[in-house]
Amino acid sequence: MFKEVLQGIVDNTEGGVAGLIMDYDGITLDKYIREGETLDVETVGMEYSVILKDVRRASEMLEAGSMQEIAIKAEKMTTVIRYIDETYFVAVALRPDGNFGKARFRLRTAAGVLQAELS
């Protein structure tokens, strides 16, 4: 079930490279990498999971409300991360010219489906 959701997000987003569902401790539930791509999406997720915990903690300290989404735009890759719940997040990696808006939309709609499956 999870791989199909990830594949739908990646394959239906222009510039989509890979996606994963991971917990905040860096343990991957599932991943999908578009055919022909070589990105080590698990390592990307593990590194960002450390940052996500800090961002979530900062948001709570500032009383800004619960985190929903974060994007990291680098020279060679854009990563969009959507919080599913207190334990899991879903992320998609895009090429720099990828459709950022579509990735955000697909993650937002998939998060509800994933949350229901994880409950």
HELIX and SHEET records of a PDB file:
HELIX    1   1 PHE A    2  ASP A   11  1                                  10    
HELIX    2   2 VAL A   41  MET A   61  1                                  21    
HELIX    3   3 PHE A  100  LEU A  118  1                                  19    
SHEET    1   A 5 THR A  28  ILE A  33  0                                        
SHEET    2   A 5 GLY A  16  ASP A  23 -1                                        
SHEET    3   A 5 TYR A  88  LEU A  94 -1                                        
SHEET    4   A 5 THR A  78  TYR A  83 -1                                        
SHEET    5   A 5 GLU A  69  LYS A  73 -1                                        
END                                                                             
